[in-house]
Amino acid sequence: MVALEPALAVKPVDAATRAHWEALYIAHHQVVWRTLRRIGFSPDAAAEATQQAFLICVQRYEDVRPGSERAFLFSTAIRVAKTVARKHRRISLEEDLEHPDLGVSAEALDRRELAVKILDRVLRQLDEDLIAVFTLFEIEGFSSPEIAEILDIPLGTVASRLRRAREGFRKAARAVELEGRGKTSGTMHLQVARNET
Amino acid sequence: MTDPIRLVASGDLSPFEYELLESARLEQPDARLAAVLLAGTGALGALPAPELLEPSLHPSAGVGWSRLGLLRIVAGVGLGGALTAGWLATRPAPRGEELCVGRECAPEQASPASPPVSSGPSAAPAEAASSFSVAPVAAAESLVEERAALESRKPAILKRSATEGTSKAAAMPSSLTEEIAALEPARVALRSGDASLALRVLARYHARFPSGVLRPEAEALSAQAREKASGAMIRDSSEKPR
């Protein structure tokens, strides 16, 4: 791992700005982190990228239109995600998802953790652009106009990406589910457990 | 253009697909890591140089922005900031007493000065604690006011001074801080395993803040509470003598 050696050049911000972004951090850091996780970051890498996004936002707070902080924050996080070393992300993905042995480890894994791993495996079948739109809309509940602002794309593009992402998600999910039916798998455990409840 | 119905609300999903999407909404970063990250973000007096923050100039920034670098930032403002921020991340709600129901709130409120992150020398100065606990209130008021202004399509006032925002916000009936306070008892109840209490607290939150900033967090907590509650019901029914 190549580590930057950040020289800590001090650029203080006033207390109100700091407090403002602290409040935003408290409100949104989990959603930013989850979004980055769905895009493909490992938990640790997502945490680092989340912080980086916040630091960039604070550094550029003068450019942020009041009321647009959330969109600016997520827009920054998405940009960070795109520019972070792809190799690092691929390694994380491989560690997390390359061999999610659904059959053997299902009993040992927390049910939700397993579901998240399967979801990430499903989402990996989609293009990155589709994952971002799908995650923001379907999982985090953003509106289409908000997503258009965050990703800096037209509203029509959001709609078309969402449509394609939904098709891709359902197709991939079905494939994983069918695969799970073929063995004593975590997928089947999820399915059966849900039916039982 | 109106948004389509979300998949989880459409009723079209298979139980398997539904569970995949719901599980993602409940995933959270490790609490201790979140506290440390908050400390780093709170250490705004020691931000790295802008060129080091610009990802387009540093494609490997995400790799290099290691925990080592983060800890250096934290160290730049002293461990006190980290401890205070860690405490802030997990402290009980400042106005929780009016919202706490039952015994769950009592233990955490009893010792607000005891940070959960207690390793290392305790260098947290009192003034640092006050700056973290008081400043966000003004910011939250300002944030809510700005959000309300945006929603009502009033012209945005660019670069408004913090003082102005705070004084106007003083008259606001709700704030992000109040939202956090309203949600905190639900978190406490969930941690203690009382899903039923958590659901009641969350219902109150939804009634009080129908379009709150923290609505996604509240919904995630609700799903978590419902899951726990249904699990408890199943256990109860299976334990009943036949």
Interface residues (C-beta under 8 A of the other chain):
Chain A: M1 V2 A3 L4 E5 P6 A7 L8 A9 V10 K11 P12 V13 D14 A15 A16 T17 R18 A19 H20 W21 E22 A23 L24 Y25 I26 A27 H29 Q30 V31 W33 R34 R37 R38 P43 D44 A45 A46 A47 E48 A49 T50 Q51 Q52 F54 L55 I56 V58 Q59 E62 R65 P66 G67 S68 E69 R79 V80 T83 V84 A85 K87 H88 R112 A115 V116 I118 L119 V122 T135 F137 E138 I139 E140 G141 S143 S144 L155 A159 L162 R166 F169 R170 A173 R174 E177 T187 L190 Q191 R194 N195 T197
Chain B: M1 D3 P4 R6 L7 V8 S14 P15 F16 E17 Y18 E19 L20 L21 E22 S23 A24 R25 L26 E27 Q28 P29 D30 L33 A34 L37 L38 G40 T41 G42 L44 G45 A46 L47 P48 A49 P50 L52 L53 E54 P55 S56 H58 P59 S60 A61 G62 V63 G64 W65 S66 R67 L68 G69 L70 R72 I73 G76 A89 S131 F132 A135 P136 V137 A138 A139 A140 S142 L143 E146 R147 A149 L150 A156 I157 L158 K159 R160 A162 T163 G165 T166 L176 T177 I180 V213 L214 R215 P216 E217 E219 S230 I234
